[in-house]
Amino acid sequence: MCKKTIILFCVSLLLYLSGNVSAEMICRYEFEDGYVNTGTGTVTGTPYGGANIVWDGWTKPDGYYSVGWVLNVTGSGDYVNFGSDDLLDIDESITVGAWIKNDGSNYSREIVSRGFDWRLFANGSEVAFQIGANSPVETSGSSLDGTWHHYAAVYDGAEIILYMDGNEVDSIACTGSIASGASMTVGARSGGSADFDGWIDDVRIYDNALSTEEIQNLYHWKGVNYYVDGMTGSDANDGLTPETAFETIQKGIDKAYDSDVVFVYPDVYTEALDFLGKAITVKSVNEPAVIEAGDDYAVSFYTGEDSDTVLNNFVITNSDLGIFAQATSPTISNVTVVDCNFGAECWAGADPNISNSVFWDNNDGDLFGCSTQYSLVQQNGNDDPLFADSNNGDYHLQSKRGRYWPEHDVWVLDDANSPGIDSGDLSADVGNEPMPHGSRINMGAYGGTSYASMTLSDSPLLEGDLNNDGIVNMLDFARMAANWLESVE
């Protein structure tokens, strides 16, 4: 274990010292739910002509993601005007990106532009980008082919680079400041001239030059859901539905990009996980999945992971080391780390946010170089979590009010209450915990799930308060309606 720790320490320290500069997104327009101004930023737009938000289900060229709402303009003076807000005054470097599908010929038609200050436009069957009177960069090979493609233009003060579907397709030397003052429009110039005919989605403007890797992440955009099922899945599947799930968790991590979620169905997964620096969420579905790595590290974070790298609702056991973090700060919640040689080790300034968890019966210790919040840790002298049957791998928390017994698929009453019930972070959502749940999440892998142990409340529940939040309102009615619909199906 020491040799591997030293090797990973060296790799991670180099990454840590190299730093990480990220551009600021000025605005993003996703056109979700049928509205123009859904996305990020305060610059709002006004539609003109027949500009309309429509549903267009489609699959990206690489099969990663199917989109819903998009902006449709028909080449008849349709466009959205976002005005000339000061936030759009970007003079040194810029990145402009959008998903585009054409419908017919589009010679010199504006897609996203600020007049002639800068413009991403269609030029016949190609897409081009131009700053002021400088020569444009342009795709080749008839890229406007009636299917969806992602285009991004980057200017860093010395060069303009044009990308299509994550790949660089053209570049040209260019210097000087970017002019400002014109209105930013999508689909045509202000007034409706040079109007594009087609569909546009996920328009993004950054005040800096994104790297090639960041452009590739834009191409693999917006949070794909992947599924893993150790019992029925195969790593030869695409992982995009529960029916076509992967077999291993690592395959889901390998396939995922930033903002994606990997949902893991219950099973025992004998593998060692490496998050590879990705800002993704890996989360159990229904009952927590179990990770066993044997002589290896069960879960590793050593490639710059930050708080947007998330692991929750897992049992980690029978491993050399449960969690390894180095120069990283992932978010880890509702894990039960038991019967490992060591629970969690953190090196090189690693500062993971570990909460609502249980570290118990680990041979050589629970935590090194890190701490936890709202957790039960044996080496800290905390009270026994009172697992249902740890000798046989049942880590549900004992409860006098109700504890799930998976072996027989029934709920039973215990003679004791675990100190981990209703002891998690007060700000955490109780999720799918069954009533009564005390309006506070449980510690351990089952916290926030429908298999969490229930609360023995000393005070009577408020009549009609179905979610036990202390008030009766529309949320309770919604829960009643959902239960009623479930019962009549």
Secondary structure as UniProt FT lines:
FT   HELIX           2..18
FT   STRAND          25..29
FT   HELIX           32..34
FT   TURN            36..37
FT   STRAND          39..40
FT   STRAND          46..48
FT   TURN            49..50
FT   STRAND          52..59
FT   TURN            61..62
FT   STRAND          66..74
FT   STRAND          79..81
FT   TURN            83..84
FT   HELIX           86..88
FT   STRAND          94..102
FT   STRAND          106..114
FT   TURN            115..116
FT   STRAND          118..124
FT   STRAND          126..131
FT   TURN            132..133
FT   STRAND          137..138
FT   STRAND          149..155
FT   STRAND          159..164
FT   TURN            165..166
FT   STRAND          167..173
FT   STRAND          184..186
FT   TURN            190..191
FT   STRAND          197..206
FT   HELIX           212..219
FT   STRAND          225..228
FT   TURN            230..232
FT   TURN            235..236
FT   HELIX           242..244
FT   HELIX           249..255
FT   TURN            258..259
FT   STRAND          261..264
FT   STRAND          268..270
FT   STRAND          273..274
FT   TURN            276..277
FT   STRAND          281..284
FT   STRAND          289..301
FT   TURN            307..308
FT   STRAND          310..326
FT   STRAND          331..338
FT   STRAND          342..347
FT   TURN            348..349
FT   STRAND          353..355
FT   STRAND          358..360
FT   TURN            363..364
FT   STRAND          367..368
FT   STRAND          372..373
FT   STRAND          376..377
FT   HELIX           378..380
FT   STRAND          387..389
FT   HELIX           390..392
FT   STRAND          394..397
FT   STRAND          403..405
FT   TURN            406..409
FT   STRAND          410..412
FT   TURN            419..422
FT   TURN            426..427
FT   TURN            431..432
FT   TURN            438..439
FT   TURN            445..448
FT   TURN            450..451
FT   TURN            463..464
FT   TURN            466..467
FT   HELIX           474..488
//
